[in-house]
Amino acid sequence: MELAEILAERAVLCCTDVKTKRQLFEELAERAAELTGHDSAEILDAIVSREELGSTGLGNGIAIPHGKIAGLSQVTALVARLDHPIDFDSVDDQPVDIVVMLLAPAGAGAEHLKALSRVARLLRTESVVDELRQADTPEQLRQIFTSQATTDYAA
């Protein structure tokens, strides 16, 4: 499975008005609900519950919030680039402007971890992060994200 398979075209957002982590999670949950057919409140609860265990802000302005949803058919990714970085309680105390939210089926242990690992590795590449920060449209963001991530998860 490639990242392009779990990142639908409508799963990429450029957010100009997001001011808080909660507002970001609400926007992402709404979009995820549209894409998956699952309830946005259920998605929001899963993400917030995981975030309460510890921040998913990795540092360098990047966060990978994630959660598991009962009945979800496959791992689903959403990407957001924020015009104005927000506080995320990241490990380096820096605000976040690039977010990749991962949702996985409730029983998807290895599949979820592989997706999480793949996204984290990709976002450790400075050139990719720089390109994502310079992208102006959701289409550009998705193209950058998926063209850099064509390796099979099983590899």
C-alpha positions in Angstrom: 0.0 0.0 0.0 1.3 3.4 -1.0 0.6 6.7 0.8 -1.2 7.9 -2.3 -3.8 5.1 -1.6 -4.7 6.4 1.8 -4.6 10.1 1.0 -7.6 11.0 -1.1 -7.6 14.2 -3.2 -10.2 15.8 -0.9 -8.2 14.8 2.2 -5.7 17.7 1.8 -6.5 21.2 3.3 -4.8 24.5 3.3 -6.1 26.1 6.5 -6.1 29.9 6.9 -8.4 30.5 9.8 -7.4 27.8 12.3 -6.3 29.3 15.6 -6.3 26.3 18.0 -5.5 22.6 18.1 -9.2 21.9 18.9 -10.4 23.9 15.9 -7.9 22.1 13.7 -9.1 18.7 15.0 -12.7 19.7 14.4 -12.0 20.7 10.8 -10.1 17.5 10.1 -12.8 15.4 11.8 -15.5 17.0 9.6 -13.5 16.4 6.4 -12.7 12.8 7.6 -16.4 12.2 8.2 -17.2 13.3 4.6 -14.5 11.0 3.2 -15.2 7.9 5.4 -18.9 8.1 6.1 -18.2 7.9 9.8 -19.5 10.4 12.4 -17.3 13.5 12.9 -17.9 13.4 16.7 -16.6 9.8 16.8 -13.5 10.8 14.8 -13.0 13.9 17.0 -13.3 11.8 20.1 -10.7 9.3 18.9 -8.2 12.0 18.0 -8.7 14.0 21.2 -8.5 10.9 23.4 -5.2 9.9 21.8 -3.9 13.5 22.1 -4.8 13.5 25.9 -2.2 10.7 26.3 0.5 13.0 25.0 1.0 15.5 22.2 1.5 14.1 18.7 3.5 17.2 17.9 6.9 15.8 16.8 8.8 19.0 16.6 10.0 21.1 13.7 6.4 22.4 13.2 5.0 18.9 12.4 2.2 16.9 14.1 0.8 13.5 13.4 -2.4 13.1 15.3 -3.9 9.6 15.0 -6.7 7.4 16.2 -8.6 4.2 15.7 -12.2 4.1 14.5 -14.4 1.0 14.8 -15.8 0.0 11.4 -13.3 2.0 9.3 -12.4 -0.1 6.3 -8.8 1.1 5.8 -6.1 3.5 7.1 -7.1 7.0 6.0 -4.8 10.0 5.9 -5.6 13.7 5.9 -3.0 16.5 5.4 -3.3 20.1 6.5 -0.9 23.0 6.0 -1.7 25.9 8.3 -1.0 29.4 7.2 -0.5 30.4 10.8 1.3 27.9 13.1 -0.6 26.9 16.2 0.4 25.8 19.7 0.4 22.0 19.8 2.4 21.2 23.0 5.1 19.8 20.7 8.2 18.2 22.1 10.3 21.2 21.0 7.7 23.8 22.2 7.5 25.1 18.6 4.1 25.8 16.9 2.8 23.4 14.3 2.0 24.2 10.6 2.1 20.8 9.0 -0.4 18.1 10.2 -1.0 14.6 9.0 -3.9 12.9 10.7 -4.1 9.2 10.4 -7.2 7.2 11.1 -7.1 3.4 11.3 -9.6 0.6 11.7 -10.0 -0.4 15.4 -8.1 -3.8 14.8 -5.4 -2.4 12.6 -2.3 -2.8 14.7 0.5 -3.4 12.3 -1.1 -1.5 9.4 -1.6 1.6 11.5 2.0 1.5 12.9 3.4 1.1 9.4 1.5 4.1 8.1 2.5 6.1 11.1 6.2 5.1 10.7 6.1 5.9 7.0 4.6 9.3 7.5 7.1 10.2 10.3 10.0 9.1 8.1 8.8 11.2 5.2 8.3 14.3 7.4 11.9 14.0 8.8 13.1 14.9 5.3 13.8 18.6 5.4 13.4 19.1 1.6 9.9 17.5 1.7 8.9 19.7 4.6 10.2 22.8 2.9 8.2 21.9 -0.2 5.1 21.3 1.8 5.5 24.7 3.5 5.8 26.5 0.1 2.8 24.8 -1.5 -0.1 27.1 -2.2 -2.9 24.6 -3.0 -4.2 21.3 -1.8 -3.3 19.8 -5.1 0.3 20.8 -4.8 0.4 19.5 -1.2 -0.9 16.1 -2.2 1.4 15.9 -5.2 4.5 16.7 -3.0 3.3 14.2 -0.3 2.5 11.4 -2.7 5.4 11.8 -5.1 7.9 11.5 -2.2 6.2 8.5 -0.8 5.9 5.8 -3.5 7.6 3.1 -1.5 5.5 0.1 -0.5 4.7 -0.1 3.3 6.0 -3.7 3.3 9.4 -2.6 2.1 
